[in-house]
Structures are given as C-alpha cells and as structure tokens.
Amino acid sequence: MRLPAEATLARERGISVGTIKKAYDCLKQKGLIRKVRGGGSYVLHDTGDETEKSLEETAEQLLHDLYWQMGGYNKVLKEILKVTEAYFYQEQKVSVALVECNEEMLHVLVPKLGQMGGITVEPYVLEDVLSGKSVIKGNCDLVFISQTHYREFIRYAEFLGLPVETFVLRETRETIAMMATIPKESDVYVLYRSSHFLSSIGNTLKLLQEDRKVFFIGEQEIENFEKMRREDSVLLLPPDYQEYSGVAVLRSIARLKKKKCRMIPLNYEIDQGSWINLVNAKRRLPRTKEKNYL
C-alpha cells in the first residue's frame, strides 16, 4: 500500500513536514515501509486487517516503481520483456558426456550435438572409460551413447548413478547416395586411423554388394596404395580426415585427387528420432540453477 506524500499528510494533520519526514524515516529503519526516490513510500508489512494485495495490485505497484526508476513506460516494458524471456526461455547449460568407441566418430558428433544449444559436450572414448584411463567428470548431467555400445556401458553408468540416453548413428544421405554409385567391379579401400573405427562402420560396408573386394589400409600405408591401386579403385575416407590426419596423409590424398582417384568421405549423423529423444531428455532435467531476475 502506498502512503500519502509527506507534504500532503502534514497538511491534512496540521503537522510540520519535518515531523512527518522523521516519522517516515523511523518506519523505514524498522523495516515497515520502503521509500522509492521520486515514487513515494510503501508499506512492507501490513499490520491492520487488510487482505493481501491481489496480483493486479502487486503488478501495478511494481510497474509504478519501475516507471519512476527508469523514466518512462516504454523503457519499463522493454526491460520486462527482456527479463521475462530470459527467465522463462533461457535454458541452463547441461553438461553432457558423449561416449563412443573411436575418436573419428567423436570428432564428428561433438559439433553436431553442440548445435542443440544449452549444452557443453565432453567426449570420451569407451575403451578408456571402461579401463579406468578416463573418468567421466562429476558435474556430468547426462550421458549420450550409441545404441551399439549401450550394453557395454550401462553397468558402469548405473554404478556411478549416471543418467544415460542412447542414439542411432547412421550414414548421411549423401554418403549412401555416393556409395550406391560405386561400380560393382571396382575395388574399395577404407582408410583408417584406429582399428576401433573399422569396427563401427560394419553397417556402412553392408551397403556394398556382398561379393565386392574391400581392403583396409592404415594411414601409414597410403603411399603404398598410391603405387598399387587400380585405375577404378575407390577410397573411403574417415569423416574427420581433413582436420585430424597427418600432413603426409593429406599430401597423398591431394596427389590422388589430381590423379582422378575417386574418394568418398564417410559422413554420419544422428537419426532424427534419436535427436528428438536427446532434446527431450535434456529438457526433462530439473532446473538446478534458478535465477532471481526481479
């Protein structure tokens, strides 16, 4: 409730303004009223029989206070909209541990998950986690892992009390389309950096005809491939080769391109249904970092 202005009350009661001011200051020191510069004085704790203020009265009082503090309703409305949007729509940062069996896939998935917004992603190699070489950080809110490796990981997650969500990883439409155009008579070579990467692309290789010859070459063997390859050979490249392959490997790939060797980067994405599930899982997490805006 707003109190009468000091001058008004002094006039009504026939008392000096100085006396009213001292009375108001005394009430303020006792925490019974608050004074808003240029906006009057307000009761903080009603001692009478008045009922509690309605939401409308509370809102009106807040708007009045803001008006005098900010100098205009346009500024007040802009600030209210800004604060309301931040309070109701801004999501807290969720710490996500992404677990996969090889670094090649992790290098692809981390930036993709970053597009989800409101999360920080920490990558972990499955073998390192299960062997104790790496330990998932204590501030982890959620673990994402592909369905292929869920059974291997779930006991570890349950022991640490980590919530886990799975996803399906699949080849991009572009990768499937390019592999479908490989001539049946062509030999196919798969360039790899780690053996774990080979174990994760089994479904990809099933896109090829069963009677096709498929060869696996480590990055250190690519120069030999340059010399021994057939004219119609096709080279499948790991998804992260441009950023993480060595200089010598990149030079060999550049030379092969000049010689018109056909190459297909193996690109992957999270299945759309899995993506929706991951987004919903993030939203279901309790909001532990509440903010006081008003």
C-alpha positions in Angstrom: 0.0 0.0 0.0 1.3 3.5 -0.9 1.4 6.0 1.9 0.4 9.7 1.4 3.1 12.1 0.4 4.9 13.7 3.3 3.6 17.2 2.4 0.0 16.0 1.9 -0.1 14.2 5.2 1.5 17.2 7.0 -1.2 19.5 5.6 -4.0 17.1 6.5 -2.8 16.6 10.0 -1.6 20.1 10.7 1.9 18.9 11.4 5.2 20.1 10.0 6.7 18.3 7.1 9.9 17.8 9.1 8.0 15.8 11.7 6.3 13.6 9.1 9.7 13.0 7.4 11.2 11.9 10.7 8.2 9.6 11.3 8.6 8.0 7.8 12.4 7.6 8.3 11.8 5.9 11.7 9.3 3.5 10.0 11.8 2.8 7.2 14.6 2.0 9.7 12.3 -0.5 11.4 11.6 -2.2 8.0 8.0 -1.3 8.0 8.0 0.8 4.9 10.2 1.4 1.8 10.8 4.7 0.1 11.2 5.0 -3.6 13.0 8.1 -4.8 10.5 10.2 -6.7 7.9 7.5 -6.3 6.6 7.8 -2.7 6.6 5.5 0.3 5.1 2.0 0.6 4.1 -0.3 3.4 6.1 -3.5 3.5 4.2 -5.4 6.3 0.5 -4.5 6.8 -0.4 -4.6 10.5 -4.2 -4.0 10.0 -6.9 -6.2 8.9 -6.4 -5.5 5.2 -6.4 -8.6 2.9 -3.3 -9.4 0.9 -2.8 -7.4 -2.2 -4.1 -9.0 -5.4 -1.7 -9.9 -8.2 -3.0 -7.0 -10.2 -2.2 -4.6 -7.3 1.2 -6.0 -6.9 1.9 -5.7 -10.6 0.6 -2.1 -10.6 2.9 -1.2 -7.7 5.9 -2.8 -9.4 5.2 -1.0 -12.6 4.8 2.3 -10.8 8.2 1.8 -9.0 9.9 0.9 -12.3 8.4 3.9 -14.0 9.9 6.3 -11.5 13.3 4.5 -11.6 13.6 4.2 -15.4 11.8 7.4 -16.5 9.1 6.0 -18.9 6.8 3.2 -19.6 8.5 2.2 -22.9 11.7 1.5 -21.1 9.8 -0.4 -18.5 8.1 -2.6 -21.0 11.3 -3.4 -22.9 13.0 -4.3 -19.7 10.1 -6.5 -18.5 10.0 -8.4 -21.9 13.8 -8.9 -21.7 13.8 -10.2 -18.2 10.7 -12.4 -18.8 12.2 -14.0 -21.9 15.4 -14.7 -20.0 13.6 -16.2 -17.0 11.2 -18.5 -18.9 13.1 -19.4 -22.0 16.8 -19.3 -21.3 17.9 -22.9 -20.6 20.7 -23.7 -18.2 23.9 -25.2 -19.5 23.7 -29.0 -19.3 26.9 -30.9 -19.1 26.8 -33.9 -21.5 29.3 -36.8 -21.6 29.5 -38.2 -25.2 30.8 -41.7 -25.2 31.9 -43.5 -28.4 34.3 -46.3 -29.3 36.6 -44.2 -31.5 37.9 -40.7 -31.9 36.8 -40.4 -35.5 33.1 -40.6 -34.6 33.6 -38.3 -31.6 35.2 -35.6 -33.8 32.0 -35.7 -35.9 29.4 -35.8 -33.2 30.7 -33.2 -30.8 30.0 -30.2 -33.1 26.7 -31.8 -34.2 25.5 -32.0 -30.6 26.7 -28.5 -29.9 24.0 -27.3 -32.4 21.4 -28.5 -29.8 22.1 -25.4 -27.7 22.3 -25.1 -24.0 24.8 -27.9 -23.5 28.5 -28.4 -23.1 29.8 -31.7 -24.6 32.8 -33.6 -23.2 33.9 -36.5 -25.4 35.1 -39.9 -24.0 36.4 -43.0 -25.8 34.5 -46.0 -24.5 37.6 -48.2 -24.0 39.3 -45.5 -22.0 36.3 -45.1 -19.7 35.8 -48.9 -19.1 39.5 -49.4 -18.4 39.7 -46.5 -16.0 42.1 -44.5 -18.2 39.4 -41.7 -18.4 36.8 -40.9 -15.7 33.6 -39.0 -16.5 33.6 -35.7 -14.7 31.5 -35.4 -11.6 29.5 -32.5 -12.9 28.1 -34.6 -15.8 24.3 -34.2 -16.0 23.6 -36.7 -18.8 25.5 -39.4 -20.9 24.9 -39.9 -24.6 26.0 -43.2 -26.1 25.1 -45.0 -29.3 22.8 -48.0 -29.0 25.5 -50.2 -30.4 27.6 -49.8 -27.2 24.8 -49.3 -24.6 25.1 -52.8 -23.1 28.9 -52.5 -22.6 28.4 -49.2 -20.8 25.2 -49.4 -18.8 26.7 -51.3 -15.8 29.4 -48.6 -15.4 26.7 -45.9 -15.7 24.5 -47.5 -13.1 27.4 -47.9 -10.7 28.1 -44.1 -10.9 24.4 -43.2 -11.0 24.7 -41.5 -14.4 21.5 -41.0 -16.5 22.0 -42.4 -20.0 20.3 -41.8 -23.3 21.0 -43.7 -26.5 21.0 -42.6 -30.1 21.2 -44.3 -33.5 24.1 -43.3 -35.7 23.7 -43.6 -39.4 25.3 -42.6 -42.7 24.2 -39.3 -44.2 22.0 -39.4 -47.2 24.9 -38.0 -49.3 27.2 -40.8 -48.2 24.7 -43.5 -49.1 24.0 -42.0 -52.5 27.7 -41.9 -53.4 28.3 -45.4 -52.2 25.4 -46.6 -54.3 27.1 -45.4 -57.4 30.3 -47.3 -57.0 30.7 -49.7 -59.9 30.4 -53.4 -59.0 33.8 -54.2 -60.5 35.7 -51.5 -58.5 37.9 -52.4 -55.6 37.1 -50.5 -52.4 39.7 -49.3 -49.9 38.9 -48.0 -46.5 41.4 -45.6 -44.9 41.5 -45.8 -41.2 43.5 -44.3 -38.3 42.3 -46.6 -35.5 41.0 -50.2 -35.6 38.0 -49.2 -33.5 36.8 -47.1 -36.4 36.7 -50.2 -38.6 34.5 -52.0 -36.0 32.0 -49.1 -36.1 31.5 -49.0 -39.9 30.2 -52.5 -40.3 26.7 -51.3 -41.3 28.2 -48.9 -43.8 30.1 -51.7 -45.6 26.9 -53.7 -45.8 25.7 -51.0 -48.3 28.2 -52.5 -50.8 27.5 -55.7 -52.7 28.5 -58.9 -50.8 30.9 -60.1 -53.5 32.9 -56.8 -53.7 36.5 -56.8 -52.6 37.1 -54.4 -49.7 40.6 -53.6 -48.4 41.6 -51.8 -45.2 44.7 -49.5 -45.2 46.1 -47.7 -42.3 47.2 -44.1 -42.8 50.8 -45.1 -42.8 50.1 -47.3 -45.8 48.5 -44.8 -48.0 51.7 -44.2 -50.0 51.7 -47.9 -51.0 48.1 -47.5 -52.0 49.1 -44.7 -54.4 51.5 -47.1 -56.2 49.5 -50.3 -56.3 45.9 -49.1 -56.8 43.9 -50.0 -59.8 42.6 -47.1 -62.0 39.0 -47.7 -60.9 39.7 -48.1 -57.2 37.6 -46.2 -54.7 39.0 -44.8 -51.5 36.6 -44.4 -48.5 37.9 -41.7 -46.1 37.2 -41.3 -42.3 34.8 -38.4 -41.5 37.4 -36.3 -39.7 40.4 -36.8 -42.1 40.7 -33.1 -43.1 41.1 -31.9 -39.5 43.0 -34.9 -37.9 45.0 -36.7 -40.5 48.8 -36.1 -40.6 50.4 -33.8 -43.2 51.9 -36.8 -45.2 48.4 -38.4 -45.4 46.8 -35.1 -46.6 49.5 -34.7 -49.3 48.9 -38.3 -50.5 45.2 -37.6 -50.7 45.9 -34.4 -52.7 48.0 -36.3 -55.2 45.4 -39.0 -55.5 42.8 -36.3 -56.3 45.0 -34.9 -59.0 45.2 -38.4 -60.5 41.4 -38.6 -60.5 41.1 -41.2 -57.9 37.6 -41.4 -56.6 37.2 -40.7 -52.9 34.1 -40.8 -50.7 34.2 -39.3 -47.2 32.2 -41.4 -44.8 29.9 -38.9 -43.0 27.5 -39.7 -40.3 24.5 -38.1 -38.5 22.3 -38.8 -35.5 18.9 -40.4 -36.5 16.1 -37.8 -36.4 14.1 -39.8 -33.9 17.1 -40.2 -31.7 17.8 -36.4 -32.0 14.3 -35.6 -30.8 14.7 -38.0 -27.9 18.0 -36.4 -26.9 16.5 -32.9 -26.9 13.6 -34.1 -24.8 15.9 -35.8 -22.4 17.8 -32.6 -21.9 14.6 -30.6 -21.3 13.5 -33.2 -18.7 16.4 -32.4 -16.4 15.5 -30.4 -13.3 16.4 -26.7 -13.4 19.0 -26.6 -10.6 20.4 -23.2 -11.4 17.5 -20.9 -10.6 18.0 -17.2 -11.2 16.4 -14.3 -9.4 15.7 -11.6 -12.0 13.1 -9.5 -10.3 
